[in-house]
Amino acid sequence: MTLPADRSTRRRRRGSGGEWLDTSSQPGPGVLRPQQPRTDWITPGALVVPYGTMSAVEPTLTDIMDKVVVDDWGQVGAGPYGALRHHVDTGRLTRETLYAELAEIVAGDRPGRESDDETILLWHRGLSTSDIALGAAMLERATERGIGHRLRYA
């Protein structure tokens, strides 16, 4: 679903202090594109997490990042889709320019955020472990609230 441009703009204003920027308003075929997030909206210390199947950010976004992290370079480097697809296709984002894969930070092989003003971009293409963790959290919430239906798996 694409948000009307006025809602997308409100999301930008709330995020312009560096807290967050929502890039979820992606166009589909024949759908008017809301204003694309701009590189100059990003302030020092921001964590930027673009997502979507289409390139959703300006080409200059990676130029201002202190660190660019991906969940899995094998997924990021392959295929025609993704929020930073243009960056990979044009050589702005390569295995050599990448700071780390998320697992390297989690395992302690590379440091994560090292200062409050460090600007970091995480391109999360989606790993099955994320799907499993989200599913477990959803099941736990549903169980706590007594909602949902148990389905027989055959």
C-alpha positions in Angstrom: 0.0 0.0 0.0 1.3 3.4 -0.9 0.7 6.3 1.5 -0.6 9.6 0.1 2.2 12.1 -0.2 0.9 14.2 2.7 1.2 11.3 5.1 4.7 10.5 3.8 5.7 14.1 4.4 4.5 13.9 8.0 6.6 10.8 8.5 9.6 12.7 7.2 9.1 15.6 9.6 8.8 13.4 12.6 12.0 11.7 11.5 14.0 14.7 10.6 15.6 15.0 14.0 17.6 11.8 13.3 15.4 9.5 15.4 13.9 7.6 12.5 12.9 7.8 8.9 10.2 5.5 7.5 10.8 4.5 3.8 8.0 2.0 3.7 5.8 4.1 1.3 6.9 2.3 -1.9 5.2 2.7 -5.3 3.7 -0.1 -7.3 3.1 0.0 -11.0 1.0 3.0 -12.0 1.0 4.4 -8.4 2.1 8.0 -7.7 5.3 7.9 -5.7 5.4 9.8 -2.5 8.4 12.1 -1.9 11.6 9.9 -1.8 13.6 10.2 1.5 16.4 12.6 0.9 20.0 12.3 2.1 20.0 15.8 3.6 17.3 14.7 6.0 19.7 12.4 7.8 21.5 13.8 10.9 24.6 12.6 12.7 23.9 9.7 15.0 21.0 8.4 12.9 20.3 4.7 12.3 18.8 4.4 8.8 17.1 1.1 7.8 15.7 1.4 4.3 13.5 -1.4 3.0 11.3 -2.3 0.2 11.6 -4.1 -3.2 12.4 -0.9 -5.1 15.3 1.5 -4.7 14.0 3.8 -2.1 16.8 6.3 -1.3 19.0 8.8 -3.1 22.2 7.5 -4.6 24.2 9.8 -2.3 22.8 8.2 0.9 25.7 5.8 1.3 28.2 8.7 0.9 27.3 10.2 4.3 27.3 7.0 6.3 30.1 6.1 8.7 29.1 2.4 8.5 27.0 0.5 6.0 25.9 -2.9 7.4 23.9 -5.6 5.7 22.3 -8.8 7.1 23.8 -11.0 4.3 26.0 -9.9 1.4 25.0 -13.0 -0.6 21.4 -11.8 -0.6 22.3 -8.1 -1.0 24.7 -8.7 -3.9 22.3 -10.8 -5.9 18.9 -10.3 -7.5 17.2 -7.3 -9.1 15.4 -5.9 -6.0 16.1 -4.0 -2.8 16.2 -0.6 -1.3 19.8 -0.1 -2.2 19.8 -2.0 -5.5 21.0 1.1 -7.4 23.9 1.4 -5.1 25.0 -2.2 -5.7 24.5 -2.0 -9.5 26.5 1.2 -9.8 29.3 0.1 -7.5 28.5 2.6 -4.7 28.0 -0.4 -2.4 30.4 -3.4 -2.8 31.8 -6.1 -0.6 34.9 -3.8 -0.2 33.0 -0.7 0.7 30.7 -2.6 3.1 31.6 -2.1 6.8 30.2 -5.5 8.0 27.6 -8.1 7.9 25.2 -8.0 10.9 26.5 -11.4 12.1 30.1 -10.0 12.3 28.9 -7.3 14.7 26.7 -9.7 16.7 29.6 -12.2 17.1 31.9 -9.4 18.2 34.2 -9.7 15.2 33.5 -6.0 14.2 32.4 -3.2 16.6 28.9 -1.8 16.2 28.1 1.8 17.1 31.3 3.4 18.5 30.1 6.9 19.1 26.7 8.8 19.6 27.2 10.8 16.4 28.1 7.8 14.2 25.7 7.5 11.3 24.9 3.9 10.3 22.8 2.3 7.6 21.5 -1.2 8.0 20.2 -2.8 4.8 18.1 -5.7 6.0 17.1 -8.0 3.2 15.5 -10.5 5.5 17.0 -13.7 6.8 14.8 -16.7 7.8 16.1 -16.3 11.4 14.3 -12.9 11.4 11.1 -14.5 10.2 11.4 -17.2 12.9 12.0 -14.6 15.7 9.1 -12.5 14.5 6.8 -15.5 14.3 7.8 -16.6 17.8 7.1 -13.1 19.2 3.7 -13.0 17.4 2.7 -16.4 18.8 3.7 -15.3 22.3 1.7 -12.1 22.1 -1.4 -14.0 20.7 -1.1 -16.6 23.5 -0.8 -13.9 26.2 -4.0 -12.2 24.8 -5.9 -15.4 24.2 -6.4 -14.7 20.5 -5.8 -16.6 17.3 -6.7 -20.1 16.2 -4.6 -23.3 16.3 -4.4 -24.9 12.9 -3.7 -28.5 12.3 -0.5 -29.0 10.3 -0.7 -32.1 8.1 
